Amino acid sequence: MLSLFTDLADWITYSLLGLEPTSRLASGLHFFIEDTTKILALLVVLIYVIALMRASLNPERVRAFLQGKGRHSGYVMGAIFGSVTPFCSCSSIPLFMGFVSARIPLGVTMAFLLTSPMINEVAIVLLGSLLGWKFTLIYVAVGLTLGIIGGWLIDTLKAERWLVPFLARQYENPEPAAALEYQVQQLSLRQRHQFARNEMQEILQRIWKWVLIGVGLGAFIHGFIPEQWFQQHLGDGQWWSVPAATLLAIPMYVNATSMVPIMESLLLKSVPLGTTLAFCMSAVAVSLPEFMMLKQVMQARLLGMIAAYLLIAFCLVGWLFNAISIL
Amino acid sequence: MKTINVYGSGCRNCTVTAERLTQEASARNLDVQVEKVTDLEAIMQAGVVSTPAVGMDGQLVHSGSVPTDEQVKQILDNV
């Protein structure tokens, strides 16, 4: 079914515009047309279908659920919820405070927050359709694992000391937090449809330009940067290419969805899997605007530790996957 | 005079929420004041988990999205 988009790109690039299939421009343009049409079409359908299913899953419900969990299952559940509940970064602060005020362990909250930008259901489906299920599985497993370990570390270090004072105080209160109750609302199909339609419009409005930028960069890499360049600079056998990719990605402010076409083009240019993963996860998870926002609730020290953890973890992941080369 | 609080860190959605409430309230000639609450501690104490949220009389009446026209009407019906 997805070959429809290849045919469309073939038709526009080669027949309508009459470009020579071997030229750089044709190769870049073909990539751009195929991926933008495919991604936008998939997004419309997927966001709607997925939103229809999870219409009744909101942060309040997740919070009530996580409050009753023990620490260790909490990290796992926190990371999983982080990957299925999408929220824009501007809502991460109230969510963070809401979790803290319910005295959900900080590590569980962090497992949620760390996983959330790396994995979301839209990115999963895009990864699956562009790069295959094997890569998708690896990506998701790595994202979840990093979230879980990160959460555990945060609690091991008793990091709640390094929140801003009004939040740190929440954990000092010896009385247990009031147990939360959440009344699950029964939604009619019509309400679900309405929710899904709004969700689709809102997400598309927010990310369509990022998709174009992502695909544009991917197309540029695909058409204009020769494979030798990558082999010389990011190829195998140079230990520093992984940390370099991780650091290089920090100023890139993209979300997981628009990162997918960039990953696709890097892998097509035979950049090693580990280096690609390190680059992409760093671009998605470590972003300056996000960290500026978290500065409102955490002391710089804790933020620095989180950034360091992520960068080190991405390097380790990169080296590991370069060493075992499974794709 | 009644105060309606719109909780949020000041992002676009919160501004839109406040605007919708103000518009509908003035269309109905209601004596209400819509106030934007951006102080983080106040937002937390109101029990907000997802923004934008709307509170009235110490109770949250809406949270997690820009309220639809229908929801705005419902909120103001209770003033």
Interface residues (C-beta under 8 A of the other chain):
Chain A: N58 P59 E60 R63 F87 C90 S91 I93 P94 L95 M97 G98 F99 V100 S101 F166 L167 Q194 N198 Q296 V297
Chain B: Y7 G8 S9 C11 N13 L40 E41 I43 M44 Q45 G47 V48 V49 S50 T51 A53 S63 G64 S65 T68
